[in-house]
Amino acid sequence: MLVNGKWNANWHPVQASDAKGGFVRQISGFRNWVTPDGKPGITGTGGFNAEPDRYHLYVALICPWASRTLIARKLKGLESVISVSVVEPWILDQGWHFGDYPGADRDELNGAEWLHQLYTQADANYTGRATVPVLWDKKLRTIVNNESADIVRMLNSGFGALASSDIDLYPAVLSNEIDTLNDEIYQKLNNGVYRAGFATSQVSYQEACEDVFSMLNSLEQRFSDEREFLIGGQLTETDIRLFVTLIRFDAAYHGLFKCNLRQLRAYPLLNAYVKRMLTIPVIRETVNIDHIKQGYYSIKALNPNGIVPAGPDMSDYGY
């Protein structure tokens, strides 16, 4: 992580722990919003007007949080408005690296070798993790926001007429239900797999693992009425938030993160849901199983020898 703008090496995935040894995720440090008129959003300051070719996304294809933003960008038709750079999949001693691994990019925009260099460009005294996604302002040469939930919402509504109106990922009529289910899925599943994988005590691991599988059981039951999507019969941001975890479950979380009571394939309705989401071309385009496996299994604290397993067989998903 960065401490007062200086890189502190020997990267470790456990950002903080609670009294029981449970994994505690870092709070995102940049929380400004792009808005159609440049006025401040829910948090942060103003001045970030929606303009074509002003903003850039830095992402990792391994990362579910970053992949949320890639999906939203494509669904809202913002590919020509917001450019993208992809870091290499491995989490190295200095964090995320730009380079030539297939599917990754060099940072042609700012010339950074490491993602953390962008954080210190935005704030010379920054303290914290250099995480993806990063929404970058090319005009002001700074980070707008590094919280994926915020970025998905601003991609949905912050770019006004520059974005497609064909889909609304956060319709007002469904907002309360979306917020409630988002919170439950985040705590028990999206972050639950990390709480299990990075637990530093048996009791914290056990609690996290129970949360993960109770949430999977609940979601399996939710689809028993033959619904296509989670809420309101339409694709919403909640589907994006769930999908990015489920597509990584068997490839990474089941093995490396010890969420091994059952594979996703043991849930026929959830398994069918993932396949259904993958029939949407712009969603499938954001999934790179090689990056996912290379990235997660590069975490030395969990896999010191760096051996990437041959499985699982993902051919039934088309990979």
Buried (B, 14 or more C-beta within 10 A) or exposed (E): BBEEEEBEEEBEBBBEBEEEBBBEBEEBBBBBBBBBEEEEBEEBEEBBBBBEEBBBBBBBBBBBBBBBBBBBBBBBBBEEBBBBBBBBBBBEEBBBBBEEBEEBBBBEBBEBEBBBBBBBBBBEEBBBBBBBBBBBBBEEEBBBBBBBBBBBBBBBBBBEEBBEEEBBBBBEEBEEBBEEBBEBBBBBBBBBBBBBBBBEBEEBBEBBBBBBBEBBEEBBEBBEEEEEBBBBEBBBBBBBBBBBBBBBBBBBBBBBBBBEEBBBBEBEBBBEBBEBBBEBEBBBEBBBBBBBBBBBBBBBEBBEEEEEEEEBEBEEBEB
